[in-house]
Amino acid sequence: MSRSIPTRPLVLCYGKYTNLLESRRLLLEGMGCEVDIAARQTDFQRCFDKQPKYALIILCHTIATEERFSIESRCRAQGSNTVVYSPEALMDPEELTLRVSELLDRRAVRGTVAR
């Protein structure tokens, strides 16, 4: 009898502050996620085009509202169940960890755009 290996959730973090992206990467990897980061729109686009099966896309507060809406619309248009989440600027790491866990659990049921 063979066992299936659980898949690590794939997360993309997009924002303008490299230090914040790296901190979030470490936090999410500690939760068992596989994490890509993008600090520029071209980086985000490259990641998204290469791997459109992200479980979660975290859009940092440094991303313009119009761009956030565009990304959310694109995910919906693809029929993706990728969760798009925009946390508050100064969210406590424990709170972020809890919220990400909740979003990934909800994603298992249905795709969501979270604010």
C-alpha positions, 0 to 999 in steps of 0.5 A: 500500500502506498501513502500519498505525501501531503502537498505543502501549500504554495504561497506568493508574497508580493510587496515593495519592502524586501525585509517584510517579504523575507520576514513573511517568507520565514514565518510561512515556511515555518508553518510548512508552506512553500513560499515565493516572493516578489518585490516588483510587478515584473517579479510577481507576473513572472511567478504568477505566469510560471505557477498559477496554482498558488494556494494563497497570494499575500498582497502587502500594504505597499501594493496599490489598491488598483493593482490589488483589485486587478490581481483579485479579478485575474484570479477569479477570471481563471476560476482559480481557488487561490485565496488573495489576502491583503493583511494590515501593515503592522500585523503581529506575526502570531495574528498573521499565522492564525489568519493564514491558517484559517484562509488555507483551511477555507481554501480547501472548501472554496476559493476566496478573496479575503481582506 
